[in-house]
Amino acid sequence: MRKKTVELPKKTIESAPTAKSFFGELIGEDRLGTPVAAATEKKKAPPRAKSKASIQKMLNEAERAAKKEREEKLKSQQQAEAEEMALIMAKIDVTSKSATSAFRRRKG
């Protein structure tokens, strides 16, 4: 008896992908048809150093704004707590009045 052998297709050895080809696929060079040219950037003038006084002024303004924001947040929290306490007190008041009237009815 003879064994049947199936001939497997031979693998073609492809070169390992390079970083350039890999990143080219990521940025879509293959879709463009040509490599992406590096964008030339105009060098901006270095930002002028601000004076210490102007920096301090900016910091003070930011600090004041943050302080004002914290105060507003605290006030709104206190207002919410005051409203909640008022509701609780009203509920207690209504409950105590009904309990008192019930007590008076039984007593009388």
Steps between C-alpha positions, in 0.01 A plus 500: 500500500611839418444798731324794353694816537351839463728765377472816708541833333843638558523803722646804346751658729415863545740741650424597857306825520713797578404780733457729204263265321308427820450864590432581139202266518384660821502850359356388171791542263372211294176690444680812393719329245799707600685530828380771728740792492594639836314824556736787530416710798583863526696567810311722731674772686567390855239640736615809676573454864234674702599722780472370853237762574273385218544136602417588860195694384377201299552271799312738729208519256488121470511467879217752541291319239559165671415650839179653363405166344559317831291759688213465251516123528499523881205742496297274273581201723397695810179612329418139409566389858286784636211402272535137605505599868191719449314203348605277790391759755166548323444125501585482872270794571207340313563169674521657845181703444307192397640308796410783737146525367458124528628516859254780582211307350578197717555709810187708471 
